[in-house]
Amino acid sequence: MNLSKFAKFPKSAIKPLALASALFAVAAAYGETGATVGEVSLVLGKAYIKSNGKEQPVRAGTKVRVSDEIITESNGHVHIQFDDKALLSVRPDSRLEIERYDFNQDKPSESSIKLNLVEGVTRSISGEGAHAARDRFRLNTPIAAIGVRGTDFVVSASGESVRALVNEGAIVMAPFSDNCLAAAFGPCAANAVELSQDSFQVAEVSGGTALPILLPASDERGDLSADEVETQVAQDDSVRADDKTAGTEVYLENVTSRRVAEEAVSVASRPPVKVPVITDLTPGSALSAAALTSNNLVWGRWSGNDGQGKLERISLAYEVASAGRDVTVGNNAGSYVLFRDSHGSTLVKPDLGVVSFGLDSAQAFYHSATGVVAMQVNSGDLAIDFNQKSFSTRLGLNSALSGKVDFSATGQYDDGGYFYSNTDSQMVRGAISLDGTEAGYLFEKALGSGNSVEGITLWGAP
């Protein structure tokens, strides 16, 4: 706020508290009671700012505050520069709300930023806040959430669909659900897909899809030299005169935003995408206690441990799984333990030879900085050589965030019905029923950069 207009009141004539109260009252009259978080740097065409319930034309130099909403008409175009050097562009026919912008200059990693694209197209170039606090940045749309890895991206949103394209860096997009709430911050891990600048794809969420889909996009990213841009600006009849006057920045953005719109039209005109059928051995919902306890081997969660909550598929509460069964193997984290009905025996049935087990059911999780997401377990093999006292196994895992992960291990077996393998990067601990007809093991594998996979399995002999 410019206080020069009040210079005629000598500070010595007013007590400090009275001066503060007077200035606050005047500021309130001008709608400037909230701290500013940025400033409009460019306005083309008709655009408005809605602040404190009042809507007025927006101009270059207009201060932007939390809860302000930027509204553009069909020819409107607004640029905002935030205090953390972030840049935001609101394209024509758009509405964008600054829901929260807490930039901590002393400790940028403690910043919290949330934007809400009600409709239209926006381009966001991350500033210090989003770069330092990626787990506290969120761009919400009507049906999906977008988190960042420190990036430059364009989003087109309506009530029915959301599409995004990345110019630099990466984003994580996920539809809203019980595990991805609009009120939260940061990227969602559930049903999410990560899109990077190198993928040359558009990420799309629509009301009819539970997961984002990735569609081919043009490889043009507008990375032209200034001279090349000027030439294209002069020759491009689709660029408005105001955009040409505004220069390189607006032109490049025009190219990017137009490409997203063109991709949207192209996508809408394509026949429905045929999703490959995957034999998913991870149950779509939790198996019943009756189904699981009918087996000899039952996975339980240590007393008081809910595991991964709604993502649990083949484990039961400790009290249910342990009834009438003995403890066999568990993991160091204390999450899971495999119980076995030994019928009073301690040794496995002899002369089993080599047994190949088929994968009956499994559950697996991918752990990353953005949280925990369920994985598909779509293939698996397990063979135990009772004569050589050895085993080998393989699993095919997949998730939108991790991509395909292959897990394999070999190790030792003993006559008590236990098998195990440990290396610096992975672990397997398992047991079989004493008649040799069932097997189960838990596994963990480090993927690097702090990411990992873990899971539990149940197997049956032919």
C-alpha positions as CSV (number, residue, x, y, z in Angstrom):
1,M,0.0,0.0,0.0
2,N,1.3,3.5,-0.9
3,L,1.2,5.6,2.2
4,S,2.6,8.8,0.6
5,K,-0.9,10.3,0.4
6,F,-1.0,10.4,4.2
7,A,2.3,12.3,4.6
8,K,0.5,15.5,5.6
9,F,-0.2,14.0,9.0
10,P,3.0,14.5,11.1
11,K,3.9,11.3,13.0
12,S,4.7,13.5,16.0
13,A,1.1,14.6,16.2
14,I,-0.3,11.2,16.6
15,K,0.5,8.6,19.2
16,P,2.0,5.4,17.7
17,L,-1.0,3.2,18.6
18,A,-3.4,5.7,17.2
19,L,-1.4,6.0,14.0
20,A,-1.4,2.2,13.6
21,S,-5.2,2.1,14.1
22,A,-5.7,4.9,11.7
23,L,-3.6,3.3,9.0
24,F,-5.3,0.0,9.5
25,A,-8.7,1.6,9.1
26,V,-7.7,3.4,5.9
27,A,-6.2,0.2,4.6
28,A,-9.4,-1.7,5.3
29,A,-11.4,0.9,3.4
30,Y,-9.2,0.2,0.4
31,G,-9.6,-3.6,0.8
32,E,-5.9,-4.1,1.7
33,T,-6.1,-5.7,5.1
34,G,-4.5,-9.0,4.0
35,A,-0.8,-9.3,3.3
36,T,0.1,-9.2,-0.3
37,V,1.6,-12.3,-1.8
38,G,2.3,-11.1,-5.3
39,E,1.6,-8.5,-8.0
40,V,0.0,-8.5,-11.4
41,S,2.8,-7.9,-14.0
42,L,0.8,-8.1,-17.2
43,V,-2.9,-7.7,-18.3
44,L,-4.2,-8.1,-21.8
45,G,-7.9,-7.8,-22.7
46,K,-10.6,-7.9,-20.1
47,A,-9.8,-9.4,-16.7
48,Y,-11.0,-8.9,-13.2
49,I,-9.9,-9.6,-9.6
50,K,-12.4,-10.6,-7.0
51,S,-11.2,-9.5,-3.5
52,N,-13.1,-9.4,-0.3
53,G,-16.3,-10.2,-2.2
54,K,-15.8,-7.2,-4.6
55,E,-15.0,-7.6,-8.3
56,Q,-13.1,-4.9,-10.1
57,P,-10.9,-4.7,-13.3
58,V,-7.4,-5.9,-12.7
59,R,-4.4,-3.8,-13.9
60,A,-0.7,-4.2,-14.0
61,G,0.6,-3.4,-10.6
62,T,-2.5,-4.7,-8.8
63,K,-1.6,-6.4,-5.5
64,V,-2.7,-10.0,-5.1
65,R,-3.7,-11.5,-1.8
66,V,-4.8,-14.9,-0.4
67,S,-8.4,-15.7,-1.3
68,D,-8.3,-13.4,-4.3
69,E,-9.8,-14.8,-7.5
70,I,-8.5,-13.9,-11.0
71,I,-11.2,-13.9,-13.7
72,T,-10.5,-13.5,-17.4
73,E,-12.9,-13.0,-20.3
74,S,-12.5,-14.5,-23.8
75,N,-9.8,-12.1,-24.6
76,G,-8.3,-11.8,-21.1
77,H,-4.8,-12.7,-20.1
78,V,-3.2,-12.1,-16.7
79,H,0.4,-12.7,-15.4
80,I,1.1,-12.7,-11.7
81,Q,4.6,-12.6,-10.1
82,F,4.6,-13.9,-6.5
83,D,6.9,-12.9,-3.7
84,D,8.9,-16.2,-4.1
85,K,9.6,-15.4,-7.8
86,A,6.9,-17.9,-9.0
87,L,5.1,-16.9,-12.2
88,L,1.5,-17.7,-12.9
89,S,-0.4,-17.0,-16.1
90,V,-4.2,-17.1,-16.3
91,R,-5.4,-17.6,-19.9
92,P,-8.7,-16.5,-21.5
93,D,-12.0,-17.7,-20.1
94,S,-10.5,-18.8,-16.8
95,R,-11.1,-18.5,-13.1
96,L,-8.2,-19.1,-10.6
97,E,-8.2,-18.7,-6.8
98,I,-5.2,-18.0,-4.6
99,E,-6.3,-20.3,-1.8
100,R,-3.1,-20.1,0.3
101,Y,0.3,-18.7,-0.2
102,D,2.5,-18.9,2.9
103,F,6.0,-18.3,1.7
104,N,8.6,-18.5,4.5
105,Q,11.5,-16.5,3.2
106,D,13.7,-17.6,6.1
107,K,12.8,-21.2,5.9
108,P,11.4,-21.8,2.3
109,S,11.0,-25.6,3.1
110,E,8.2,-24.6,5.6
111,S,6.1,-22.8,2.9
112,S,2.6,-23.8,2.0
113,I,1.0,-23.0,-1.3
114,K,-2.4,-24.0,-2.7
115,L,-4.0,-22.7,-5.9
116,N,-7.5,-23.6,-7.2
117,L,-8.1,-23.6,-11.0
118,V,-11.9,-23.4,-11.1
119,E,-12.0,-23.5,-14.9
120,G,-9.9,-22.6,-17.9
121,V,-6.2,-22.7,-18.5
122,T,-3.2,-21.7,-16.4
123,R,0.5,-22.0,-16.7
124,S,2.5,-22.2,-13.4
125,I,6.3,-21.8,-13.1
126,S,7.5,-22.8,-9.6
127,G,9.2,-20.3,-7.3
128,E,11.3,-20.8,-4.2
129,G,8.3,-22.0,-2.2
130,A,7.3,-24.8,-4.5
131,H,10.9,-25.8,-5.1
132,A,11.8,-26.0,-1.4
133,A,8.4,-27.4,-0.1
134,R,7.2,-29.7,-2.9
135,D,5.2,-31.7,-0.4
136,R,3.3,-28.5,0.5
137,F,2.4,-27.3,-3.0
138,R,-1.0,-28.1,-4.6
139,L,-2.9,-27.0,-7.6
140,N,-6.5,-28.2,-7.3
141,T,-8.9,-28.5,-10.2
142,P,-12.6,-29.5,-10.1
143,I,-11.8,-33.2,-10.3
144,A,-8.1,-33.7,-9.8
145,A,-5.1,-32.6,-7.7
146,I,-1.7,-31.7,-9.1
147,G,1.6,-31.7,-7.1
148,V,5.0,-30.7,-8.4
149,R,8.6,-31.7,-8.5
150,G,9.7,-28.1,-9.1
151,T,8.4,-27.4,-12.6
152,D,6.8,-25.4,-15.4
153,F,3.5,-26.9,-16.5
154,V,0.2,-26.0,-18.2
155,V,-3.2,-27.2,-17.0
156,S,-6.6,-27.1,-18.8
157,A,-9.6,-27.8,-16.5
158,S,-13.3,-28.0,-16.6
159,G,-15.9,-29.8,-14.5
160,E,-15.7,-32.9,-16.7
161,S,-11.9,-33.2,-17.5
162,V,-8.5,-32.0,-16.6
163,R,-5.4,-32.2,-18.9
164,A,-1.8,-31.2,-18.1
165,L,1.4,-30.9,-20.1
166,V,4.9,-30.4,-18.6
167,N,7.4,-28.0,-20.1
168,E,10.1,-28.5,-17.5
169,G,10.4,-30.8,-14.4
170,A,7.5,-33.1,-13.4
171,I,4.1,-33.2,-11.9
172,V,2.0,-35.8,-10.1
173,M,-1.7,-35.9,-11.0
174,A,-4.5,-37.8,-9.2
175,P,-8.3,-37.7,-9.2
176,F,-10.0,-36.7,-6.0
177,S,-11.0,-39.7,-3.8
178,D,-11.1,-40.7,-0.1
179,N,-7.3,-41.0,-0.3
180,C,-6.8,-37.7,-2.2
181,L,-8.7,-34.9,-0.6
182,A,-8.9,-31.3,-1.9
183,A,-8.2,-30.0,1.6
184,A,-4.8,-31.7,1.6
185,F,-1.4,-30.3,0.5
186,G,1.2,-31.8,-1.8
187,P,0.9,-34.6,-4.4
188,C,-1.5,-37.5,-3.9
189,A,-0.1,-41.0,-3.9
190,A,-3.3,-42.9,-4.5
191,N,-4.3,-43.6,-8.2
192,A,-1.7,-41.1,-9.3
193,V,0.5,-40.8,-12.4
194,E,3.7,-38.9,-12.7
195,L,4.3,-36.8,-15.9
196,S,7.8,-35.5,-16.7
197,Q,9.1,-33.1,-19.4
198,D,10.7,-36.1,-21.2
199,S,7.5,-38.1,-21.6
200,F,6.1,-36.0,-24.5
201,Q,2.6,-36.9,-23.2
202,V,-0.5,-35.2,-21.9
203,A,-2.0,-36.5,-18.6
204,E,-5.7,-36.6,-18.5
205,V,-8.3,-37.2,-15.8
206,S,-12.0,-37.3,-16.8
207,G,-15.1,-38.0,-14.8
208,G,-15.3,-41.5,-16.2
209,T,-11.8,-42.7,-15.3
210,A,-10.5,-43.8,-11.9
211,L,-6.9,-43.3,-13.0
212,P,-5.2,-40.6,-15.1
213,I,-4.3,-41.7,-18.6
214,L,-1.2,-40.6,-20.6
215,L,-1.8,-39.7,-24.2
216,P,0.8,-38.8,-26.9
217,A,1.5,-35.1,-27.3
218,S,3.4,-33.0,-29.8
219,D,7.2,-32.7,-29.0
220,E,7.1,-28.9,-29.7
221,R,7.9,-27.0,-26.5
222,G,8.6,-23.6,-27.9
223,D,12.3,-23.6,-27.0
224,L,13.2,-21.2,-29.7
225,S,15.8,-18.4,-29.8
226,A,14.6,-14.8,-29.4
227,D,15.2,-14.1,-33.1
228,E,13.2,-17.3,-34.1
229,V,10.4,-16.2,-31.8
230,E,10.2,-12.7,-33.3
231,T,10.0,-14.3,-36.8
232,Q,7.3,-16.6,-35.7
233,V,5.4,-13.9,-33.9
234,A,5.4,-11.8,-37.1
235,Q,4.2,-14.7,-39.2
236,D,1.7,-16.2,-36.8
237,D,-1.8,-14.9,-37.7
238,S,-3.3,-16.8,-34.8
239,V,-1.5,-14.7,-32.2
240,R,-3.5,-11.6,-31.2
241,A,-1.9,-8.2,-31.7
242,D,-1.7,-7.6,-27.9
243,D,0.2,-10.9,-27.5
244,K,2.6,-9.9,-30.2
245,T,3.2,-6.5,-28.5
246,A,3.8,-8.3,-25.2
247,G,6.7,-10.2,-26.6
248,T,8.4,-13.5,-26.3
249,E,7.1,-14.6,-23.0
250,V,3.4,-14.3,-24.0
251,Y,4.0,-15.8,-27.4
252,L,5.7,-18.9,-26.1
253,E,3.0,-19.3,-23.6
254,N,0.4,-18.9,-26.3
255,V,2.1,-21.7,-28.2
256,T,2.1,-24.0,-25.2
257,S,-1.5,-23.2,-24.1
258,R,-2.8,-23.6,-27.6
259,R,-1.1,-27.0,-27.9
260,V,-2.9,-28.2,-24.8
261,A,-6.2,-27.1,-26.2
262,E,-5.4,-28.7,-29.6
263,E,-4.5,-31.9,-27.8
264,A,-7.8,-31.8,-26.0
265,V,-9.7,-31.6,-29.3
266,S,-7.6,-34.3,-30.7
267,V,-8.2,-36.6,-27.7
268,A,-12.0,-35.9,-27.8
269,S,-12.1,-37.0,-31.4
270,R,-10.2,-40.2,-30.9
271,P,-11.9,-43.6,-30.5
272,P,-12.0,-44.8,-26.9
273,V,-8.6,-45.9,-25.6
274,K,-8.3,-49.7,-25.3
275,V,-6.7,-50.5,-22.0
276,P,-4.7,-53.7,-22.1
277,V,-6.2,-56.5,-20.0
278,I,-3.9,-57.3,-17.1
279,T,-4.4,-60.4,-15.0
280,D,-4.2,-58.7,-11.7
281,L,-3.5,-61.1,-8.8
282,T,-3.9,-58.3,-6.3
283,P,-7.6,-58.5,-5.2
284,G,-9.7,-55.5,-6.1
285,S,-11.1,-55.6,-2.6
286,A,-10.3,-57.2,0.7
287,L,-10.8,-60.9,0.9
288,S,-13.2,-62.0,3.6
289,A,-12.0,-63.5,6.9
290,A,-13.9,-66.7,6.1
291,A,-12.0,-67.1,2.8
292,L,-8.6,-66.4,4.3
293,T,-9.0,-68.5,7.4
294,S,-10.0,-71.5,5.3
295,N,-6.3,-71.7,4.4
296,N,-3.7,-73.3,6.4
297,L,-1.5,-70.2,6.2
298,V,-3.0,-66.8,7.2
299,W,-1.4,-63.4,7.2
300,G,-2.0,-61.3,10.3
301,R,-1.1,-57.8,11.4
302,W,0.6,-57.4,14.7
303,S,-1.8,-56.4,17.5
304,G,-3.0,-52.8,17.3
305,N,-1.6,-52.4,13.7
306,D,-4.0,-51.4,11.0
307,G,-1.3,-51.9,8.3
308,Q,-2.2,-49.8,5.2
309,G,-5.9,-49.4,6.2
310,K,-8.2,-49.6,3.3
311,L,-5.4,-50.9,1.0
312,E,-5.1,-54.1,2.9
313,R,-6.3,-57.1,0.9
314,I,-5.1,-60.4,2.3
315,S,-4.2,-59.8,5.9
316,L,-6.4,-60.0,9.0
317,A,-6.3,-58.6,12.5
318,Y,-3.8,-60.4,14.8
319,E,-6.6,-62.0,17.0
320,V,-8.4,-63.5,14.0
321,A,-5.3,-64.7,12.1
322,S,-3.7,-66.3,15.1
323,A,-6.6,-68.3,16.4
324,G,-5.5,-72.0,16.4
325,R,-2.3,-71.2,14.6
326,D,1.4,-70.8,15.3
327,V,3.7,-67.9,14.4
328,T,6.1,-68.6,11.6
329,V,7.7,-65.5,9.9
330,G,7.3,-61.7,10.2
331,N,9.1,-58.5,9.1
332,N,11.4,-56.2,11.1
333,A,8.9,-53.4,10.9
334,G,6.4,-55.4,12.9
335,S,3.7,-55.0,10.3
336,Y,2.9,-58.6,9.3
337,V,3.3,-62.1,10.6
338,L,2.4,-65.4,8.9
339,F,0.4,-67.9,11.0
340,R,0.3,-71.7,10.3
341,D,-1.9,-74.5,11.5
342,S,0.8,-77.1,12.4
343,H,-1.6,-79.7,13.8
344,G,0.9,-80.5,16.5
345,S,3.7,-81.3,14.0
346,T,7.1,-79.6,13.7
347,L,8.5,-81.1,10.4
348,V,7.4,-80.9,6.8
349,K,6.2,-84.0,5.0
350,P,9.2,-85.8,3.6
351,D,9.9,-86.8,0.0
352,L,8.3,-83.7,-1.6
353,G,11.0,-83.3,-4.2
354,V,10.7,-80.1,-6.3
355,V,7.4,-78.3,-6.0
356,S,6.3,-75.4,-8.2
357,F,3.7,-73.2,-6.5
358,G,1.2,-70.9,-8.3
359,L,0.4,-67.4,-7.0
360,D,-3.1,-67.4,-5.4
361,S,-3.2,-63.8,-4.1
362,A,-0.9,-60.9,-3.1
363,Q,-0.8,-57.3,-2.0
364,A,2.1,-54.9,-2.5
365,F,2.9,-51.3,-1.9
366,Y,5.3,-48.7,-3.4
367,H,6.8,-46.3,-0.8
368,S,8.1,-42.9,-2.0
369,A,8.4,-39.3,-0.7
370,T,4.8,-38.7,-1.8
371,G,3.4,-41.5,0.3
372,V,2.3,-45.1,-0.1
373,V,0.4,-46.4,-3.2
374,A,-0.9,-49.9,-3.9
375,M,0.8,-51.9,-6.6
376,Q,-0.5,-54.6,-9.0
377,V,1.1,-58.0,-8.7
378,N,0.4,-59.4,-12.1
379,S,2.7,-62.4,-12.3
380,G,4.7,-64.7,-10.1
381,D,6.6,-68.0,-9.7
382,L,7.8,-69.9,-6.7
383,A,9.8,-73.2,-6.8
384,I,11.1,-75.0,-3.7
385,D,13.6,-77.8,-4.1
386,F,13.1,-79.9,-0.9
387,N,16.0,-82.1,-1.8
388,Q,18.6,-79.3,-2.3
389,K,17.0,-77.2,0.4
390,S,16.7,-74.1,-1.9
391,F,14.1,-71.9,-3.4
392,S,13.7,-69.4,-6.2
393,T,10.9,-66.9,-6.8
394,R,9.9,-64.0,-9.1
395,L,7.2,-61.3,-9.1
396,G,6.0,-58.8,-11.6
397,L,4.9,-55.5,-9.9
398,N,3.5,-52.3,-11.4
399,S,2.0,-49.0,-10.3
400,A,1.4,-45.6,-12.0
401,L,4.1,-44.0,-9.8
402,S,6.7,-46.6,-9.8
403,G,6.3,-48.2,-13.3
404,K,7.1,-51.8,-13.7
405,V,9.3,-53.4,-11.0
406,D,10.7,-56.9,-11.3
407,F,11.4,-58.8,-8.1
408,S,13.4,-62.0,-7.9
409,A,15.2,-63.9,-5.2
410,T,16.9,-67.2,-4.5
411,G,17.8,-68.6,-1.1
412,Q,17.7,-71.4,1.5
413,Y,15.0,-73.7,2.9
414,D,15.0,-75.8,6.1
415,D,13.0,-78.8,7.2
416,G,10.9,-76.7,9.6
417,G,9.1,-75.3,6.6
418,Y,10.9,-72.0,6.4
419,F,12.7,-70.3,3.5
420,Y,14.6,-67.0,3.4
421,S,17.0,-64.7,1.5
422,N,18.7,-61.5,2.6
423,T,20.9,-59.1,0.6
424,D,21.9,-55.5,1.0
425,S,18.9,-54.3,-1.1
426,Q,16.1,-56.9,-0.5
427,M,14.7,-59.5,1.8
428,V,12.4,-62.6,1.6
429,R,11.0,-64.5,4.6
430,G,8.5,-67.3,4.0
431,A,7.0,-70.5,5.3
432,I,5.0,-73.5,3.9
433,S,2.3,-75.6,5.3
434,L,3.7,-78.8,6.7
435,D,1.9,-80.9,4.0
436,G,3.7,-78.9,1.3
437,T,0.5,-77.6,-0.4
438,E,0.6,-73.9,0.6
439,A,3.3,-71.2,0.9
440,G,3.5,-67.6,1.8
441,Y,6.3,-65.0,2.0
442,L,6.8,-61.4,2.7
443,F,9.3,-59.3,0.6
444,E,11.0,-55.9,0.7
445,K,13.2,-54.3,-2.0
446,A,15.0,-50.9,-2.0
447,L,14.7,-49.1,-5.3
448,G,17.1,-46.2,-4.6
449,S,16.4,-42.5,-3.8
450,G,14.6,-43.6,-0.6
451,N,11.9,-45.5,-2.6
452,S,11.0,-49.1,-1.9
453,V,8.5,-51.9,-2.5
454,E,7.1,-54.4,0.0
455,G,4.3,-57.0,0.1
456,I,3.0,-60.3,1.2
457,T,2.0,-63.3,-0.9
458,L,0.0,-66.6,-0.7
459,W,0.7,-69.6,-3.0
460,G,-0.8,-73.0,-3.7
461,A,0.8,-76.2,-5.1
462,P,-0.9,-77.8,-8.2
